[in-house]
Amino acid sequence: MFASTFLCALVIGWVCNWIVDKRFGKYEPTEEVKAEMSLDEISADEKKGLRWAGISCLIYLALILVLFFFGPLAKINDAGKRLLVGSPLISNLIPILFFFFVIPGLVFGFVSKKFKESKDIVKGMNHQMSAMGSYVVFCFFCGQFNALFNWTNLGTIIAVAGANLLKAAGFTGIGMIIAFILLTGLINLLVPSGSAKWAILAPVFVPMLMLLNYHPGFIQLMYRLGDSPTNAFTPLSPYLWVTLGVAQVKYDKDLKIGTLAAGLFPIGIVLQIAWIIFLVIWMLIGINIGPGVGIHLPEELAYLIG
């Protein structure tokens, strides 16, 4: 997955520059957007506010580190060692990140004199949210659609049927691997939740592929390669609607979901093809997929399963 980060950056950048951008044409910002994007000279109060906001950020980070290494934010195992995984720091990451942004923002506002009293904070929040009305409406109706679709269990039924069909087909080797990745990508159009898909597919494919001498880590890697690309254009992904709402407010008020999805479609398809080729090359070279984890099961475990 680390190596795939560089592949994704290159492939997505190339597709955006040579295919997607040309589909949408040259962007001409409106006067309102130009005004928002213009950078005025930073005043002395704003410089002071930025400086103290940075200082408050550093103090907050130092406090978190102290509470982790000397306080209650770390998980302590039986040997007395402080652990990050499973610690209160990880389980409370959302409120910690919330205050990480709120505190410097408040410090900047009051030091730069943009905030003079508490109601100014509310005004600033209202100003930022005033352009999100269309997105809230989108969220309401999309939420109803997703709820009704999940209520029918159509996605689960199709996923189970597809898994059983692939299992019965008796594929082996690279053909089976490609078929599994494509099946996962197809199911992702109907079940965008990664954990829900894995809960459906894992009980079928993990035992089946382990009997074919594939490591469970490699099985999940194949799943992840199919789980990601179609997120770019599936209508059931909430991020697609977030993108549409922002695009309509900031860039093109007449943009429709079909136009947006069609523009993003090449990204998902080209990335999926590139990822499959990348995986096949990785397999043929014989590189481990992770520290101490290969494509196939260790010999002693494979012997026991066989």
Secondary structure as GFF3:
##gff-version 3
##sequence-region A 1 306
A	DSSP	alpha_helix	2	15	.	.	.	ID=ss1
A	DSSP	pi_helix	16	20	.	.	.	ID=ss2
A	DSSP	alpha_helix	21	24	.	.	.	ID=ss3
A	DSSP	alpha_helix	31	37	.	.	.	ID=ss4
A	DSSP	alpha_helix	44	70	.	.	.	ID=ss5
A	DSSP	beta_strand	75	76	.	.	.	ID=ss6
A	DSSP	beta_strand	82	83	.	.	.	ID=ss7
A	DSSP	alpha_helix	88	91	.	.	.	ID=ss8
A	DSSP	alpha_helix	93	111	.	.	.	ID=ss9
A	DSSP	alpha_helix	118	129	.	.	.	ID=ss10
A	DSSP	three_ten_helix	130	132	.	.	.	ID=ss11
A	DSSP	alpha_helix	133	152	.	.	.	ID=ss12
A	DSSP	alpha_helix	154	169	.	.	.	ID=ss13
A	DSSP	alpha_helix	173	188	.	.	.	ID=ss14
A	DSSP	alpha_helix	194	211	.	.	.	ID=ss15
A	DSSP	alpha_helix	216	227	.	.	.	ID=ss16
A	DSSP	three_ten_helix	229	232	.	.	.	ID=ss17
A	DSSP	alpha_helix	238	250	.	.	.	ID=ss18
A	DSSP	alpha_helix	257	285	.	.	.	ID=ss19
A	DSSP	alpha_helix	299	305	.	.	.	ID=ss20
###
